[in-house]
Amino acid sequence: MIAEAGLVALWLGAALCALQLVLTILTLRTPLVLSEVEGRVASASPGARASTSLSTNGEEMGPDGAMLAKAIRPVAVAQGLLTCLAFALLILLFIRVDLSVLLVAQNDHSEKPFLYRFAASWGNHEGSMLMWVSILSVAGAAVAVLERRLNERTLIATLGGQAAIALGFYAFLLFASNPFARLTPPAMEGQGLNPLLQDPGLAFHPPTLYIGYVGLSVAFSFAIGALVTRDVGPAFARAMRPWVLGAWIFLTIGITAGSYWAYYELGWGGWWFWDPVENASLMPWLAATALLHSVTVLATRDGLRAWTVMLGVVAFSMSMVGTFLVRSGILTSVHAFAVDPRRGSFLLALLALYIGGALVLFALRVGTVREGSRFDALSREGALVLNNLLLTVILGIVLVGTLYPLILEGLTGDKLSVGPPYFNSAAGPLALLLCMAMVAGPLMRWRREDVRPLLRRLAPAAALVVVALIAIKLFAPPIGLLPLLGLGLSFGIGLGSIEPLFGRNLRRTPLFTWGMVVAHFGIGVALAGMACDSAFTVEKLVAASVGETIPVGPWRVKLASVTPGFGPNWTSMESTLEVERGGAPRTLRPQARYYWAPPTETSESAILTVWNGQLYTVLGSQAEGGRWQLRLWWKPFVTLIWAGGGLIGLGGFLALIGRLLRERRSAKNRELYA
Amino acid sequence: MSARRRPWLLWVPLLGFILLATIFVIGLRKPDDPSITSKMIGETIPAFALPAATAGVQGLASADLTTGTPHLVNIFASWCVPCAGEAPQLEALARNGVPIVGIAIRDRPDDVAGFLTRYGNPYARIGSDTTSKVQIAIGSSGVPETFVVDGKGVIRLQKIGPIMPEDMADVQAALVAAR
């Protein structure tokens, strides 16, 4: 019965979603009643700035519209609750291992630990799609409950946009990916005991990323709402900003965590592989980062109106393109789900409908959005425009690189894969340029800046970069150009990013300024980690006999012993490595594991983290003469990559809190002085 | 944005998306064929010399393939399930007098011996390629794969995946053509 209840909840949710869309259309079509507008404008006058940019002329709703509008919020909330119920019921089916449900029989197993039965519910196509729709509806419900700043018509149009997106994905779930389908007769045992997927990192990595991807739908719907009502201005930007920031934080954390997971679990010593699925997560992040900055220009200076709306559309479009790429099977990837061509066509139709529709609306409507305020090229707005352009170009490079194998195969039939050399050499220099703009931007004034004071402010950071470059050249072993520039620049970013705090009363500095400083500093930290990893990593691949000592960088690694071991569903060869670099020896135990169901070999790396880097060890197979293959890496400062990622996420979080606090305070002030 | 002067600019994003969608449509329509064909077809097999894969068999070198008669080079492994599936077909070919040589990929001597006892030994020689070096050099990306090599050592045909009963005619025709 649980499965049927889940299916009913899903259908009801879909019905409410359709109702939400119909109500929106009816509301927006009802004509204006003048008194209503006057009352509204009067009540809104303390926040006068908020309403000045609205093109309220002749587009406020009448009493019927107001009645209908009142219904929209509860409908959105009910819809969110119903999808959550459906998702909770699916999780319950997985926890109880109900083998009469097809999806459970395929992906679950009664001997799995609780945590992995729980996580298995979204470790498959149907379940993760249900999670997708649940997050989408919850985001819509959250907008309906929490959003009070936005002009009512724009808010309604936004909720309509959210409903329009959700409706297509409900259809996808119900008609092409039903997670609650029954299996008769029920299976004797589930098939989902893949040992590789039993990892806590893997269990919680997808939800984090999904909240980020789907959270961007709110920005998309805001953009649609703004285009429908022609209401693009600072108030709209201020309302949209926390939602973008929230989704961006989750994306940042999800990507950082995913990178560390791949690093320790796959045993290749790399932290980013330019795999299509990694790129699918990076592209929305790049677009969201651009959006985050342009929305600030719109909120603060009322500039970049059309561009911000465009980015709102692009960010979530990239999420949808990523979903399509992963699930249609048109790109081969380690992350790919089992595929069904019908699903690919369905998703592509949804893509065409939503992205195509939004871009048509954009082309038709944005010309009627009044031009925003102008600014000089040399100004903080100018720096943010440069940031946006560079991020967009990098996004284009990643997109082309990801799709190039597909394009080439379509045109010539050749198969190839595009690897790190392309991405690094095409996107790397632009990323460094972007970092420079990032340091300069916050040191400029809005609207117009003079060259000299700016140079004076940039001088300390620039001097530090030069000193660092010379020092690296003199004292470090010779390294490649890109890592050299990256490492040198990271010092400048470190100093330059905290410069906005100089000469300020730190206790009175707004929290969102702290957020910006922390996030920018985090970029510098991560850049230093990346540069150090590619410049100074020492790699050793040896066949060692027991008792042999191998030098790796500053370390001496002794293969002390290799002993067999076993676990619940695997046997292993476990090596004991005694490692030291002048201090007390430490012990590392990398394993080579053999699972028997299904037969899989994995290597469990052992990593020693010290203050200035990580020693990464992997045990390979046995070689001739009783020797063992060992892969050893000394990776100086590699940990900075993820520490930087964490700082970037933390910065976003501080900025979000800061913005929300300020808004609450100014709302209070408005009440006081009204 | 100077949209008023250049209204066509506003349609550029849509055009970009239409291009993207076209690529996706082509991608979806193409047959889903993950196999990678060797670039070595029509080329002479590269020089190699592999040690014997287990006790009691002979190792394999490229010189063994340039004896004037066509050979079947079977890439297999004891850990590969489909390889066991094609064993009856290989057995039948061997009974018909086709010289078959094997290359065991990333395998252990004991496991290879076990595999031969269980599924039969149609091989004249079996080389052990523990690092997949020879496999990659002849353009094979998986197991099982089978190559028809003519008497001069030129690769004539690549069969990706196990040889099933319905593939026998193709393989035999290629062997005749390679003579």
Interface residues (C-beta under 8 A of the other chain):
Chain A: R305 A306 W307 M310 V313 V314 S317 V321 F324 S328 G329 I330 L331 T332 V339 P341 G344 S345 L348 L351 A352 I355 G356 L359 V360 F362 A363 V366 G367 E371 L403 L406 I407 E409 G410 K415 P599
Chain B: M1 A3 R4 P7 L10 W11 P13 L14 F17 I18 L20 A21 I23 F24 V25 I26 G27 L28 K30 D32 P34 I36 W79
